[in-house]
Amino acid sequence: RVWSNERLLTAGNEVDQLVDGAVVMVPILPKRIMVKVLHGISPLVEWIFERLKAIPVSRTDSAKLLTTMRRSVSAMEAGESIVIFPEKGEPHYGLGTVTPFYPGFATVGEFAARKLKKPVSFCAIHIDKAKRKLRFGELVHYRPGNMQAEAQRVSDLLYEQMQMLAQQAGYISLPATEQENC
């Protein structure tokens, strides 16, 4: 199951707000054409995310974040894996680059450990779009107890692995301080 920005799950209603990010990700099309393309494909995007049983994630509403955690843990309980893209990618998300992570994604480890009564692990996966390859990092085990500190630890370790995997693929990563100033 994949976590997805809740705005993408109802893209038809908010396509205009997504245009700037899409123009950055696909800079070959002018903005006016991108608007038309996004309006045209938004029903398809919604259909795909529905079929994927995507789990909506809100960056602003804490009640919705609890729902995200509950749905994620239920999926894990059913034996499913969760795919999370925790990068702070907008607006400068380039091919192959790794941008800093939102560490809050790792708090799902705390919720899962409580409900499942066993620790969960995270694995960094670098997607090399140019070479169409996946590179896997080593498992990072979540240690329940101090949720905020542990989420930061897991996030930092996965981010370091992602940078290493991107470098192995031949991509040059900017230091986090430079990326935040972009």
Buried (B, 14 or more C-beta within 10 A) or exposed (E): BBBBBBBBBBBEEBBEEBBEBBBBBEEEBEEEEBBEBBBEBBEEBBEEBEEEEBBBBBEEEEEBBEBBBBBBBEBBEEEEEBEBBBBEBEEBBBEBBBBBBBBBBBBBBBBBBEBEEEEBEBEBBBBBEEEEEEBEBEEBEBBBEEBEEBBBBBBBBBBBBBBBBBBEBEBEBBEBEEBEEE
